[in-house]
Amino acid sequence: MGIYSEHLPQLNKQLCITDAGLETELVFIKGIELPEFASYHLLKSDAGTDQLLEYWCQFQDLASTRGLGLVIETATWRANADWGAKIGDSPEQLDALNRKSVRVLERMRERHPDTSLIISGCVGPRGDGYSPASQMTSDEAREYHSMQIATLADTNVDLISGLTLNYIEEAVGLTRAAQEHGLPVVISFTVETDGRLPTGDSLEEAIKTVDAATGQGPVYYMINCAHPTHFDALFDGKEGWSRRLMGIRANASCMSHAELDESEELDDGSPEELGLQYRQLLDRLPHLTVLGGCCGTDFRHIEQICESIADAPRLSS
C-alpha cells in the first residue's frame, strides 16, 4: 500500500465519495437504452458522452461542496472482450472506448482543481455480475482481464477496480493482471442476502484467500451491488480482516439479486434510510474511506450519505 499512498488520498484517510448507480439511472430514470447494460456504449457519440459527463459532474460538485474526494469509475464495466462481442464491438473499438472513457474523466479535473478526483479504471466480471454460472481459474482470469487492463495501464488511470466480482478465482486473476501492469488494484465483491458470495464463500474467506494468493495485492477491498442489511451483521469492528475493507457501494434496494433480475421497475429504496445505514457502518468501521452507491441509487442517495456522515469521527491512526 505504501508505494501508492501518495497519489491515492483514500489510503491517507481522506474520505471520498463515488457516484451512484450509473447504469440503472440511465436505463430506468433517463430512459436510455444500453445494450447489455453497457454504459460505455454512450461514448460512441458526442451526445452520449455529454450525458455521461452531466451525470458525473453532479457528484464532483457535491464532493467539492462537502470537502471530500471523489472516486469515479470509467464507464468500462462491460468494455471487455466477451461483452463487447455480444454488442458487436471489435477489440480495436473496445481499446479506443476504454481510452476515451479515461480522457473524458480527465477533462473534469479543470472544473474543481482543488478537489481530489481519483480516476478508477473499471473492470467488470467476464460473466454475469449476479451469478457465477461460468467460472474461470485464476490463470484464465488473469489472461482474460489482461487485455483490458493493459489498455487502461496505457492511460492516466489512478487505479484499477474490479467491481461486482462474485467468486474468488476471478478476483485473484484480475489482481495479478493489474500487478503485472504496475497498477494499484481494488477488489469489490458482491454478496447475497446472507452476506456470502454467490458461491457460498464468506467475505472473510474471499479476502483472506485473495490476499494469500497475491501477496496482499489489492490496496483495499470493497463491497458493491448489495444492500447494507445483507452484510452489516458481518462486522463488530474487531475482525482483523475487516480492516482490509475500505469501501462500500450499496444497492438502494434490499431485494435479493434474483428478485432484482426479475424486476421490471427500479426499486430506489429510501435515500434517508440508506444514509443512516452508512453512518452506522462508518461508526463501526471508521477506516472506511470510500462511500458511494450502486444499483438503484442516484444523486439523492449520495447526498444523504454525505449529510449523515458529516460529523462522523475519523480515525487518527
Secondary structure, 3 states (H helix, E strand, C coil): CHHHCCCCHHHHCCCEEECCCHHHHHHHHCCCCCHHHCHHHHHHCHHHHHHHHHHHHHHHHHHHHHCCEEEEECCCCCCCHHHHHHHCCCHHHHHHHHHHHHHHHHHHHHCCCCCCEEEEEEECCCCCCCCCCCCCCHHHHHHHHHHHHHHHHCCCCCEEEEEEECCHHHHHHHHHHHHHCCCCEEEEECCCCCCECCCCCEHHHHHHHHHHHHCCCCCEEEEECCCHHHHHHHCCCCCHHHHHEEEEEECCCCCCHHHHHHCCCCCCCCHHHHHHHHHHHHHHCCCCCEEEECCCCCHHHHHHHHHHHCCCCCCCC
